[in-house]
Amino acid sequence: MTTILGIDISKTKFDVVLLHQGKQRHKVFSNTEAGFGKLQAWLVKQQVCELHACMEVTGVYGENLAAYLHTAGYKVSLINPARIKAFGVSQLTRNKTDKVDAQVIAQFCQALVPAAWSPLPTEVRDLQALVRRYDALLQMRQQEVTRVQSGTHPQAVLASMQRVIEQLDQETKTLKAAIEEHVRQHPSLQQQQDLIASIPGIGTLTAAKILAEIPQLKHFSSARQAAAFAGLTPKQRVSGSSVRGRSHLSKMGSARVRKALYMPAVASVKWNPLIQALYERLHQRGKHSMAVLAAVMRKLLHLIYGVLKSGKPFSLDYGKHSAIAAASQ
């Protein structure tokens, strides 16, 4: 029988609950390489051979531990925190401590046996780090611009703000060049970027962001599944004869992907004939402008899925190019 390890991770430490041979054991380790080694030694002491470790997706806090356990030969699953929270509610969990959270994660893993996770290829991880740093710099620049525009400032303060903006402009320019060079150095990334950028309204930088944030996009079973991953599918609220809520985006997915698609969606309304037709059709139906834009973002992701799945660039001809046929599924 597979041993289960539930892990509740934070910045400096992680709690584990081990379900092994009918017993439950709790332990705390530091979130460092030394702590990982102590966890491994503890598992050996417990005579654990076949292990399924589960933890929530927590960004940088858990990535190193997940990679360590995967390299050690254990099965690892990274779970959406919303699923863990819902499972805890279903189990009538009343308390919330790190130990209890690790226990809930272990019980979730034992009951539902989630799919195994594997680390991204190095070139994709590096691309992800580059594009996220680029977005962070843009956000910092916008904050400085907002401060400049927020009111009157002493000359010394204003000069300081302007220097920071200039420095951020230079940093973003340098990082954009680094992203382009990184893609050029990896033929697979370059090929996929060219396919995505063949869609009118999508530039090479957006294509790089999509490749970084949905690296396994073409491996989804359908375009709708890809849209669900990005939180771009409609969420309905209908029950019986009295509840008729307005449909809206589920947003239970990658906010980074939605952010990356926002400006291309705006541009596509002007430059992409397929998107123009969709935009006009929905407006004629009286759809709200934001609902229309969300539909455009979803359509763009369908088109991206289509060109990657088929390996053929974008074309307006549905009959001759399977990329668009795949995207319309």
N, C-alpha and C positions, 0 to 999 in steps of 0.2 A: 504494500500500500504506500502511495506517495506521501511523503512528509510535507506539511504545509508550513510556510513561514510568512506571517503577516508583518509588514514593516510600516511603521508610522515615522516619517522622516521630517526633520527640521534642519535649520541652518547648522547647528552645532552638535546635534546628537540624533540618534534614531532608536526607537523602541521596537523590539521584535517580540512576537508571540509565536511559539513553535508548537504545532499540533503533531505529536509524534508518539506512536505506539499507545494511543488512547490517553495520553497525558498532555497537559498544556503547561508550557514553560515560558516565563517572561524574562527578558534581559534588556539592558540598555548599553549602547556603545557610542563612542564619539564618532561624528561624521567626518572621519579622516582616513587616510590610507592605513594608519595604525589601527583604527577602529575596525576597518574592514578585515584586517588580518586577525584580530581578536575574534570577530564573528566567525570567520572560517575555522579557527581553532576550536571554538565552542561547538560548532556543528560537528566537527570530527569527534569531539569528546562525547557528544550525544549519540554517536554512531549513526549519523545521518548519511545515507547514500544517495537515494533518489529524492530530490527536493524541488518543490514548486514554490518560488518566492513571489509575493505580490506586494505592490506598493502603488500609491496614487501618483499620478503625473504631477510633479511639483517643480518642473523646470530644472534649473541648475542644481538644486539641493540633492536630488536623487539620481541624477544621470551617472555620476561616477560610481556609486554603489551598484546600480543596475548593470553597468558595464563590467564591474569587477565580478559580480555573481555569474554573469553570462560567460565570461572568460573562464571561470572556475568550473564550468560545465553544468551549472544548474539551469533549470527552466525558470524564466523570469517573465512576469506580466506587469505591464503598467496600465493602471485603471483610471478612467475618468472619475474625478472626485465626486461628481454628481451621482454616479452609480453607487459608490460606496455610501454616500449620505442616504440615498433612497433605501438601500439595503438595511442600513442601521435603523432607519425608521420602521421598516417592515418587521424588524426583530424586536421592536419596542425598547430599543436601547435608551436608557434614561440619563446615563452619565456621559460626560465627555472629558476624558483624560487621554494622555498619550498611550497609556497601556490599553485602555478600552478601545481606542481607535485602531491600534494594532490587532487587537482581538477581532474586531468587526471585519477588518481587511482579511484576516486569516479565515474567518467563517465564510466570507464572500468567496474567497478563492476555493475553498473546499466544496462549497455548494454549487458554484457555477462554472468552475474550471475554465477560466478565461484563456484566450489565445496567447501563445508565447510571443514575446518581444525579442527583437534582435537589434543591435546597434546599427545606426546608419553608416554607410561607407564614409571613410575619412573625408573625401572631397565634398560630400554633401554636408557633413557636419561643419566643415570649414566655410562653405558657402553660406550656411545658415547663420553662423557667427558673424560673417561679414555683413550680410543684409540687415541683420538685427542691429548691429552697431551703426550702420548707416541710418536706419530709421530713428535710433536713439539720438543721433546727432541732429537730424532734422527737427526732432521734437525740442531739443535744447535750443536750437536756433529760433524756433517759433516762440518759445518762452521769452527769449531776450527781445525779440521784435515786439511782442505784446507789452513788455515792460517799457520799451521806448515810447510806444504809442499810448501808454496808460496815463500820461500827464506830463507836467513840466518837471524837469530834473535839473539839478545843478550841472554846470558845464562839465565838471570833472566826472560826475556819475554818467552823464550821457556819453562822454568820450570813452569811458570804460566799457559801456554797453556796446558801442560801435566797434571797438577793438575785438570784443568777444565774438560778435557777429561775423566780423571779417575772418577771424581765426576758424570759426566753425565752418564758414564757406570754404576755406582752404582744406579743412579736414574732410568735409563731405566730397569735395572734388577728388582728393587723394584716394578716399575709400571707394568711390565709384570706379575709379581707374583700376583699383585692386580687384574689385568684383569682376570687371571685364577681363582682366588678365587671368584671374582664377578660372573663369569659364573657358577661355581660350586654351588653357593648359590641359583641359580634360575633354576629349572629343565627344564623349557621351553627353556631357552637360551642354556643350556647344551645339550638338545636333538637336537636342530637345529645346534649347533656347531659340534656335532658328525656327523650329516648327511653331512654337507658341507666338513668336514675334511676327510670323506671317499673317496672323489675324489682325485686320485693321483696327487700330485703337489701342493695341498692346505694344509697348516698347520693350527693348531688351532688358531694362532694369526690372520692370514688372515681371517679365518672363523668368528672370533669375530669382525673384522673390517667390514666385509660384513653385519653382523647382526646389527651393530651400524649405518651404513650409508644407508642401505636399509632395515629398520626394517619391512616393509610391503611387502617384496619381493614376498612371496608366494601368496599374494592377487592380484597381477597383473593378468590380463586376459590371458596373453600369455608371453612366454619367450622373444619374440621380443619387447613387451612393456617394459619389465624390461631392455632390452639392450638399448632401446631408453632413458629410465630414466638415464642410466649411460653415455649417449652420445657415445655409441659404434655401432650405426647403420650407414650405409653408407649414405653420402650426395652426390646426383648426381647434375651435372651441365650440362643440355642438353636443348637446345632451338632451334627449327627450324632445318635447315640443316647446319648451320654454327657454332653453339656453341656445342662443344663436350669436355667439361672439364673433367679432371680426377676425379673419385669418391674418396672421402676421408671421414674420420670420421666426424660426425656432431659436436661432442664435446659440444652439447647443452644439457648438463646433469651434473651429479655429477663427478667432477674431482677427488674427494676423492676415489670414487669407482674405477675409472680407475687406479689411483695410487696404490690402494690395490691389483689390479689384475695383475699388470705389472710383478713383480718377480715370482708369481705363474705361469704365462703364460710361462715364460722362463723355469722354472723347469718342467712344464708339457710336454714340447717338449721332455724331456729326460725320464720322468717317466710314462706318461699317453699314452697308446697305441692309444686311440681315437684321442688324440691331435697330436700324431706323424703322424698318417695317414693323418690328415688334413694338417699339416705342409708340409709334403712331396708332397701332391697333389697340393697345391698352389704354392710351389716352382717350381714344374715341369711345371706349367702354366706360369712361368716367372714373378710372382708377386713380387713386391718390398718387401724387408725384413720387413720393418715397417708395410706394409699392411698385411703381413702374421701374424705378431705378434698381430695386432689389431683383425684379424679374430680369432686368438687363444683366446684372452681375451674375445671376444664375445661368443665363444663356451663355455668357462669356465662358464660364467654367465648363459648361457642356461642350463648347467649341474647342476649348483647350484639351479636354479629355479626348475629343474626337481626333484631333491632329496627332496627339501623342499615341493613341491606341492604334491608329492606322499607319503612322509613320509618314504621312503625306501632308504637305502644307495646305493651308486654308484655300478653299475655292468656293465661289458662289454657285458652281455647277453641282447640284445634288446628284445628278445622274452619273457623273463620271468619277467623282471622288468620294470614297467611302468615309473620309474623315468627317464630312458634314453629316452623312447618314448616321454614323455612330454617335455624333453629338446630339442628334435629334431624338435619340431613344429615350 
